[in-house]
Every structure is written in structure tokens, then in C-alpha cells.
């Protein structure tokens, strides 16, 4: 059974970094300088766990932009990306954030377009 934690960087940094390092730096070749920024300190972070293993993450910035959505390779295709996005949308609605924007890599656009329907 999967569970989602939501919190600040100081609470979820270790788990979010583990996932983002694997997905963005190791798999996709993003540089550490490009991956880590000061926005992490002021964002809400979301991490999905399988038991105690962190397997997916995303962040919501103060400007209502969603980014850094990542799912470990072994867990892709199981609906975790949609699960974390729905959790972010629910959180944003509770915070009375009426509009969210999304930063995404080109290859992921079709995933987000499917969520519109």
C-alpha cells in the first residue's frame, strides 16, 4: 500500500533527494547545479512511499508551479505520477490556490495532457 507525505524541505529532503538524484541526475544526466535550487527551501514537497521506501516525489512552489515530478524507474506505469499530482491538486485547493502551472520536460507532456480528461 502506498502512502504520501507532504511537508517542507527540512522534513522530506533526504527522501526527495534520493529520488531526484536517481531520476534526474543519474538517468537523465541533469547537472547537480541545475537540479538543486533555493526553491526547494520554500516549496511544499510530496513523497510517495512503498512501505518505508521513497519511490516518487514532486514539489509545489509558492508561485503555484508544480515541478520536479519524479518516479523511480521500477515503479513507473503504476499510476504514481497521477497519484502525486492529485495529492498536489487537493492540497492546493485546500490552500485556496485556484490556478496551478506546471514545469515539465518535453517527453512528459503527454502524461500531463492525459490528466485533463
C-alpha positions, -999 to 999 in steps of 0.1 A, spaced: 0 0 0 13 34 -10 12 64 13 20 101 6 38 125 29 36 163 24 59 187 41 87 212 39 122 205 26 137 201 61 112 172 66 114 154 33 148 165 19 165 131 23 138 111 6 131 136 -22 168 140 -29 172 102 -32 145 100 -59 155 132 -78 192 122 -78 183 88 -93 158 101 -119 172 135 -129 209 133 -123 217 96 -129 191 86 -155 186 119 -174 220 135 -170 208 167 -154 237 185 -136 236 189 -99 238 227 -104 206 226 -125 188 202 -102 193 218 -68 180 253 -63 168 276 -35 132 269 -45 133 237 -25 136 256 7 103 275 1 83 248 -16 58 222 -3 72 187 -11 53 155 -16 68 120 -14 51 87 -21 63 56 -1 60 19 -7 63 7 29 92 29 41 109 32 7 106 66 -10 95 60 -47 81 92 -61 83 129 -54 72 164 -66 72 199 -53 47 229 -53 64 263 -54 50 294 -37 41 308 -72 17 277 -77 41 260 -101 44 222 -99 78 207 -107 104 181 -101 79 153 -105 98 121 -105 90 84 -101 117 57 -96 121 35 -128 109 3 -111 76 20 -101 67 37 -134 35 28 -151 16 22 -119 -3 55 -116 20 71 -91 26 102 -112 -12 107 -113 -15 99 -76 11 126 -66 -5 152 -90 -39 146 -75 -25 150 -40 -9 183 -50 -42 195 -66 -61 186 -34 -35 204 -12 -37 235 -35 -75 235 -33 -74 234 5 -49 263 4 -74 282 -19 -49 282 -48 -71 285 -78 -46 280 -106 -15 257 -108 11 259 -135 35 231 -144 71 229 -154 78 197 -173 103 181 -196 91 177 -232 89 139 -231 65 141 -201 39 165 -217 17 137 -229 14 123 -193 0 157 -181 -22 162 -211 -40 128 -202 -48 142 -168 -70 169 -183 -97 145 -192 
